[in-house]
Amino acid sequence: MSIETEVVRPSEFFDTIAPGIHLIGAMGNSVAVETDAGVVQVDTGGGRKLPLRMIGKLRTVTDLPVHAILYSHGHLGYNFGIPHYQAHAKERGDPPPRLIAHANLVRRYDRYIETAGLQEHLNRMQFPDGGLGNNISADQFCYPTETFETSLTIDGGNRRIEVFHAPSETDDAIGFWIPGERILYGGSAMIQSCPNVGTPLRTIRDAIRWAETLESMMARGAELLIPEWGAPIRGEAAVADVLGIGARSLRYLRKAVVERMNAGMTDLEIIHDIEYPPEIFEHPAMKPVYGCPEYIVRDIYRFENGWWTSRNATDLHPSAPKDSAAAVASAITDRAAVLERARQLRDSGERQLALHVIDLLALAPGDDADLKAARQLKAELLDDFAQAHPSVVSRNLYRSSAARIRG
């Protein structure tokens, strides 16, 4: 079985994967399905150049009107290109495309507009190279014209497309099923890497709800699975294996975390106590490229607990960060020893312990030479982690944190 696990694919690609079914590079896999009623397309990309390029590639294979656009989910940038498709339809004299999304997407868009400044800040941290969703404005959000709660069927004449709710990365995610050809689009529930539960800067994602979505997809017996990212998976056994391993991982971690929560352990204690069986977590479709097991553990813990995860009473009503950091630094009479110990830990390969030690100084405000040296050492440690960590999210957060330290 061959499984494509690379998350990022160039936006220029265009593949015909079955008669009348095409993948177009966007924010992941945009899917165009030809029907007698016209093209049913999932996602339109963002910006100006990408949607125009997508339209151009579509027109190399079909002159059918775009009958409907499906929102795979409500994350920023996946459907900022809809106005270009609407303008294209108008220029051709075609009816405007139906805009179809899960009902929860409307609330998500409202929330993103309300918290635009926060979303920009989070995106600059998580995607420091360039601007996913930066400079957010209300006019970028093209709301759906049709929504559904559980399922919706598009009768395309020669093809019936069953669109269904597939809660996973978001509560507004969808999938679709073409029963006549046993073709399944898994959407953001299926990314061919460790499920993206518990991303550090995002809201809680329900691990068991995601597992249930994967299991319901597996029950359909698809012969072709189209993931949100990566190459399609062919063959019923291969499809079942990839969907099943994701569900197994989430159910395994839920059970393991609950056992330890019931024993009174904190999230950090659980992360370091839990076992991650290789037959699950070393599966080719479980690489920690975007999500990772530690993230999942933290989100499962957050799902059942409040914000006081440390269980350290010092954290209940803490001082302002700059004040507490200054107090800690002022209590250290031999700052050179702290710097030296952090360097020793780094040089011996204990970089995470080195970070804990250097934070005794690095978090304190001020321009003292030893504080500046501590911040510099911390930035260097973060650079090392950014090079080595398998998760692209962790790598980017290390990089953006180092950049903030450097000013």
C-alpha positions as CSV (number, residue, x, y, z in Angstrom):
1,M,0.0,0.0,0.0
2,S,1.4,3.4,-1.0
3,I,0.4,6.3,1.2
4,E,1.3,9.9,0.4
5,T,1.9,11.7,3.7
6,E,3.4,15.0,2.6
7,V,1.1,17.7,3.9
8,V,2.1,20.6,1.6
9,R,1.6,20.2,-2.1
10,P,2.3,23.0,-4.7
11,S,-0.8,25.0,-5.6
12,E,-0.1,24.5,-9.3
13,F,-1.0,20.8,-9.5
14,F,-3.9,19.5,-11.5
15,D,-4.8,15.8,-11.6
16,T,-7.7,13.9,-13.1
17,I,-8.2,11.0,-10.7
18,A,-11.3,9.4,-12.2
19,P,-13.4,10.1,-15.2
20,G,-14.8,13.6,-14.7
21,I,-13.2,14.1,-11.3
22,H,-10.3,16.4,-10.9
23,L,-8.0,17.7,-8.1
24,I,-6.9,21.3,-8.4
25,G,-4.2,22.7,-6.1
26,A,-5.6,25.2,-3.6
27,M,-5.4,25.2,0.2
28,G,-4.9,21.5,-0.1
29,N,-7.1,19.5,-2.5
30,S,-9.9,21.4,-4.3
31,V,-12.1,18.8,-6.0
32,A,-14.1,19.4,-9.2
33,V,-16.7,16.8,-10.1
34,E,-18.4,17.0,-13.5
35,T,-22.1,16.2,-13.6
36,D,-24.9,16.7,-16.1
37,A,-26.0,19.7,-14.0
38,G,-22.5,21.2,-14.1
39,V,-19.4,21.2,-12.0
40,V,-19.6,20.6,-8.3
41,Q,-16.5,22.1,-6.7
42,V,-15.0,21.9,-3.3
43,D,-13.2,25.1,-2.2
44,T,-12.0,28.0,-4.3
45,G,-8.7,29.1,-2.6
46,G,-7.8,32.6,-1.5
47,G,-6.3,35.7,-2.9
48,R,-6.6,36.6,-6.6
49,K,-4.0,34.7,-8.6
50,L,-4.8,31.3,-7.1
51,P,-8.6,31.2,-7.9
52,L,-7.9,32.5,-11.4
53,R,-5.3,29.8,-11.9
54,M,-7.8,27.2,-10.6
55,I,-10.5,28.4,-13.0
56,G,-8.0,28.3,-15.9
57,K,-7.1,24.7,-15.1
58,L,-10.7,23.7,-14.8
59,R,-11.4,25.1,-18.3
60,T,-8.7,22.9,-19.8
61,V,-10.9,19.9,-19.2
62,T,-14.5,21.0,-19.2
63,D,-16.7,23.8,-20.5
64,L,-19.5,22.9,-18.0
65,P,-20.9,25.7,-15.8
66,V,-19.9,25.6,-12.1
67,H,-23.2,24.4,-10.7
68,A,-22.2,24.4,-7.0
69,I,-19.3,25.3,-4.6
70,L,-19.0,23.3,-1.4
71,Y,-17.2,24.7,1.6
72,S,-14.9,21.9,2.9
73,H,-14.8,23.7,6.2
74,G,-14.7,27.3,7.5
75,H,-11.0,28.0,8.0
76,L,-9.6,31.1,6.6
77,G,-8.5,31.2,3.0
78,Y,-10.2,28.1,1.7
79,N,-13.1,30.0,0.1
80,F,-11.9,33.6,-0.3
81,G,-11.9,32.9,-4.1
82,I,-15.6,32.5,-4.5
83,P,-16.1,36.1,-5.9
84,H,-13.8,35.1,-8.8
85,Y,-16.0,32.1,-9.6
86,Q,-19.1,34.2,-9.4
87,A,-17.6,36.8,-11.8
88,H,-16.5,34.0,-14.1
89,A,-20.0,32.6,-14.2
90,K,-21.5,36.0,-15.0
91,E,-19.0,36.6,-17.8
92,R,-20.1,33.3,-19.4
93,G,-23.7,33.9,-18.9
94,D,-24.1,31.0,-16.5
95,P,-26.3,31.0,-13.5
96,P,-24.5,31.9,-10.3
97,P,-23.1,28.8,-8.5
98,R,-25.0,27.4,-5.5
99,L,-22.9,28.1,-2.3
100,I,-23.3,25.1,0.0
101,A,-21.9,24.8,3.5
102,H,-22.7,23.2,6.9
103,A,-24.9,25.4,9.0
104,N,-22.1,25.9,11.6
105,L,-19.9,27.7,9.1
106,V,-22.0,30.8,9.4
107,R,-21.3,31.1,13.1
108,R,-17.6,30.5,12.5
109,Y,-17.4,33.3,9.9
110,D,-19.2,35.7,12.2
111,R,-16.7,34.8,15.0
112,Y,-13.7,35.3,12.7
113,I,-14.9,38.7,11.6
114,E,-15.4,39.7,15.3
115,T,-12.0,38.4,16.3
116,A,-10.1,39.5,13.2
117,G,-7.2,41.0,15.1
118,L,-6.7,37.9,17.2
119,Q,-6.9,35.6,14.1
120,E,-4.2,37.7,12.4
121,H,-2.0,37.5,15.4
122,L,-2.4,33.7,15.7
123,N,-1.7,33.2,12.0
124,R,1.4,35.3,12.1
125,M,2.6,33.0,14.9
126,Q,1.6,29.7,13.3
127,F,2.4,30.7,9.7
128,P,5.3,33.1,10.0
129,D,6.3,32.8,6.3
130,G,3.5,34.5,4.9
131,G,0.4,35.6,5.6
132,L,-2.3,33.0,5.8
133,G,-5.4,35.0,6.7
134,N,-3.5,38.2,7.6
135,N,-5.2,41.5,7.0
136,I,-8.6,40.0,7.6
137,S,-11.6,42.1,6.5
138,A,-15.3,41.3,6.5
139,D,-15.6,41.6,2.7
140,Q,-13.4,38.5,2.3
141,F,-16.1,36.3,3.7
142,C,-18.5,35.1,1.1
143,Y,-21.4,33.5,3.1
144,P,-23.1,30.3,1.8
145,T,-26.5,30.6,0.1
146,E,-27.5,27.2,1.3
147,T,-26.7,25.3,4.5
148,F,-27.6,21.9,5.9
149,E,-27.4,20.2,9.3
150,T,-26.9,16.5,8.6
151,S,-26.8,15.9,4.9
152,L,-27.7,17.3,1.5
153,T,-28.0,15.5,-1.9
154,I,-27.0,17.1,-5.2
155,D,-28.7,15.4,-8.1
156,G,-26.4,15.9,-11.0
157,G,-28.3,13.6,-13.3
158,N,-25.5,11.2,-14.2
159,R,-24.0,11.5,-10.7
160,R,-25.7,11.8,-7.3
161,I,-23.4,13.5,-4.7
162,E,-24.3,12.9,-1.1
163,V,-22.8,15.7,1.0
164,F,-22.7,15.0,4.8
165,H,-21.6,16.6,8.0
166,A,-18.1,15.4,9.0
167,P,-17.1,17.1,12.2
168,S,-13.4,16.8,12.8
169,E,-10.9,19.7,12.5
170,T,-13.9,22.0,12.7
171,D,-17.5,21.6,13.6
172,D,-18.5,22.7,10.2
173,A,-16.5,20.3,8.1
174,I,-18.1,18.2,5.4
175,G,-17.4,15.2,3.2
176,F,-19.1,13.8,0.2
177,W,-20.0,10.4,-1.2
178,I,-20.6,9.3,-4.8
179,P,-22.3,6.0,-4.2
180,G,-22.4,4.9,-7.8
181,E,-18.6,4.9,-8.0
182,R,-17.8,4.4,-4.3
183,I,-15.8,7.6,-4.2
184,L,-15.4,9.3,-0.8
185,Y,-14.1,12.8,-0.2
186,G,-12.9,12.9,3.4
187,G,-12.3,16.7,3.8
188,S,-10.4,18.0,6.8
189,A,-11.2,14.8,8.7
190,M,-8.6,13.0,6.5
191,I,-5.2,14.7,6.2
192,Q,-3.0,11.5,6.0
193,S,-1.0,12.5,9.1
194,C,-1.7,12.4,12.9
195,P,-5.2,14.0,13.4
196,N,-4.9,17.7,14.0
197,V,-6.5,17.7,17.4
198,G,-5.0,20.1,20.0
199,T,-3.2,22.6,17.8
200,P,-1.6,25.0,20.4
201,L,-3.3,28.2,19.3
202,R,-6.7,26.9,18.3
203,T,-10.0,26.1,20.1
204,I,-10.8,22.6,21.4
205,R,-11.4,19.8,18.9
206,D,-13.4,16.8,20.0
207,A,-11.2,13.7,19.6
208,I,-14.0,11.2,19.9
209,R,-16.3,13.1,17.5
210,W,-13.4,13.0,15.0
211,A,-13.0,9.3,15.6
212,E,-16.7,8.7,15.0
213,T,-16.5,10.7,11.7
214,L,-13.6,8.5,10.5
215,E,-15.5,5.3,11.5
216,S,-18.7,6.4,9.7
217,M,-16.6,7.1,6.6
218,M,-14.9,3.7,6.9
219,A,-18.3,2.0,7.0
220,R,-19.2,3.2,3.5
221,G,-16.7,0.9,1.9
222,A,-15.1,3.4,-0.5
223,E,-12.8,2.3,-3.3
224,L,-11.3,5.8,-3.7
225,L,-10.7,8.2,-0.9
226,I,-9.8,11.9,-1.6
227,P,-8.1,13.5,1.5
228,E,-7.9,17.2,2.2
229,W,-4.1,16.9,1.8
230,G,-2.0,14.4,-0.2
231,A,-2.7,11.9,-2.9
232,P,-5.9,9.9,-3.2
233,I,-6.0,6.4,-1.7
234,R,-7.2,3.6,-3.9
235,G,-8.6,0.2,-2.9
236,E,-11.2,-0.6,-0.2
237,A,-8.6,-2.3,2.1
238,A,-6.2,0.7,1.9
239,V,-9.0,3.2,2.5
240,A,-10.2,1.3,5.5
241,D,-6.7,1.0,6.9
242,V,-6.0,4.8,6.7
243,L,-9.4,5.8,8.1
244,G,-9.2,3.1,10.8
245,I,-5.8,4.0,12.1
246,G,-6.8,7.6,12.7
247,A,-9.9,6.5,14.6
248,R,-7.9,3.9,16.6
249,S,-5.3,6.5,17.6
250,L,-7.9,8.9,18.9
251,R,-9.8,6.3,20.9
252,Y,-6.6,4.9,22.3
253,L,-5.4,8.3,23.5
254,R,-8.9,9.1,24.9
255,K,-8.9,5.9,27.0
256,A,-5.3,6.4,28.1
257,V,-5.8,10.0,29.1
258,V,-9.0,9.4,31.0
259,E,-7.4,6.6,33.0
260,R,-4.7,9.0,34.1
261,M,-7.0,11.9,34.7
262,N,-9.0,9.7,37.0
263,A,-5.8,9.0,38.9
264,G,-5.3,12.7,39.5
265,M,-2.5,13.3,37.0
266,T,-2.0,16.7,35.3
267,D,-1.7,17.1,31.5
268,L,2.1,17.3,31.6
269,E,2.4,14.3,33.8
270,I,0.1,12.4,31.4
271,I,2.2,13.4,28.4
272,H,5.3,11.9,29.9
273,D,3.6,8.8,31.4
274,I,1.6,7.6,28.5
275,E,2.8,5.0,26.0
276,Y,2.5,5.5,22.3
277,P,2.3,2.0,20.7
278,P,4.4,1.9,17.4
279,E,1.8,-0.2,15.7
280,I,-0.5,2.9,15.9
281,F,1.7,5.9,16.0
282,E,4.4,4.7,13.6
283,H,1.8,3.9,10.9
284,P,2.7,5.7,7.6
285,A,-0.6,7.7,7.8
286,M,0.1,8.8,11.4
287,K,3.3,10.8,10.9
288,P,3.3,13.9,13.2
289,V,3.5,16.3,10.3
290,Y,0.8,18.6,11.4
291,G,-0.9,17.2,14.4
292,C,1.0,15.1,17.0
293,P,0.1,12.8,19.9
294,E,1.1,15.3,22.6
295,Y,-1.3,17.9,21.1
296,I,-4.1,15.3,21.2
297,V,-3.4,14.4,24.8
298,R,-3.6,18.1,25.8
299,D,-6.9,18.7,24.0
300,I,-8.5,15.6,25.5
301,Y,-7.3,16.9,28.9
302,R,-8.7,20.4,28.2
303,F,-12.0,18.9,27.1
304,E,-12.6,17.6,30.7
305,N,-10.7,20.2,32.7
306,G,-10.7,23.9,33.3
307,W,-7.8,26.3,32.6
308,W,-5.9,25.4,35.8
309,T,-4.0,22.5,34.3
310,S,-0.8,22.9,36.3
311,R,-2.6,22.3,39.7
312,N,0.0,24.7,41.1
313,A,-1.6,27.2,43.4
314,T,0.9,29.8,42.4
315,D,-0.9,30.0,39.1
316,L,-4.4,30.7,40.5
317,H,-4.0,34.4,40.9
318,P,-0.5,35.1,39.4
319,S,1.3,38.4,39.2
320,A,1.8,40.1,35.8
321,P,4.3,38.1,33.8
322,K,6.9,40.9,33.6
323,D,6.7,41.4,37.4
324,S,7.0,37.7,38.3
325,A,9.9,37.3,35.8
326,A,11.7,40.3,37.2
327,A,11.2,39.0,40.8
328,V,12.7,35.6,39.8
329,A,15.6,37.2,38.1
330,S,16.3,39.5,41.0
331,A,16.4,36.5,43.4
332,I,19.3,34.9,41.4
333,T,22.6,36.1,42.8
334,D,24.7,34.2,40.3
335,R,23.2,34.8,36.9
336,A,26.4,33.6,35.2
337,A,25.8,30.1,36.7
338,V,22.3,30.0,35.3
339,L,23.6,30.8,31.8
340,E,26.4,28.3,32.2
341,R,24.0,25.5,33.3
342,A,21.7,26.2,30.4
343,R,24.6,26.0,28.0
344,Q,25.8,22.7,29.6
345,L,22.3,21.2,29.2
346,R,22.1,22.4,25.6
347,D,25.6,21.0,24.8
348,S,24.7,17.6,26.4
349,G,21.5,17.4,24.2
350,E,19.0,18.3,26.9
351,R,17.6,21.3,25.1
352,Q,14.2,21.2,26.7
353,L,15.7,21.3,30.2
354,A,18.0,24.1,29.0
355,L,14.9,26.1,28.0
356,H,13.4,25.6,31.5
357,V,16.6,26.8,33.1
358,I,17.2,29.8,30.8
359,D,13.6,31.0,31.4
360,L,14.7,31.9,34.9
361,L,16.4,34.9,33.2
362,A,15.1,35.1,29.7
363,L,11.5,36.1,30.6
364,A,12.6,39.1,32.7
365,P,12.4,42.6,31.2
366,G,15.4,44.8,31.0
367,D,18.6,45.4,29.1
368,D,21.2,44.0,31.5
369,A,23.9,42.1,29.7
370,D,23.1,38.8,31.4
371,L,19.3,39.1,30.6
372,K,20.1,39.9,26.9
373,A,22.5,36.9,26.8
374,A,19.7,34.7,28.3
375,R,17.3,35.8,25.6
376,Q,19.8,35.2,22.9
377,L,20.5,31.7,24.2
378,K,16.8,31.0,24.3
379,A,16.4,32.2,20.7
380,E,19.2,29.9,19.6
381,L,17.6,26.9,21.4
382,L,14.3,27.7,19.7
383,D,16.1,27.8,16.4
384,D,17.4,24.3,17.1
385,F,13.9,23.0,17.9
386,A,12.5,24.6,14.7
387,Q,15.0,22.6,12.7
388,A,14.4,19.3,14.4
389,H,10.7,18.9,15.4
390,P,8.6,16.7,13.1
391,S,5.4,18.9,13.4
392,V,5.3,21.8,11.0
393,V,3.1,23.7,13.6
394,S,5.7,23.2,16.3
395,R,8.5,24.2,14.0
396,N,6.7,27.4,13.0
397,L,5.8,28.3,16.6
398,Y,9.5,27.8,17.6
399,R,10.5,30.0,14.7
400,S,8.1,32.8,15.4
401,S,8.9,32.8,19.1
402,A,12.6,33.1,18.3
403,A,11.8,36.0,16.0
404,R,9.8,37.8,18.7
405,I,12.7,37.4,21.2
406,R,15.0,39.0,18.6
407,G,12.7,41.9,18.3
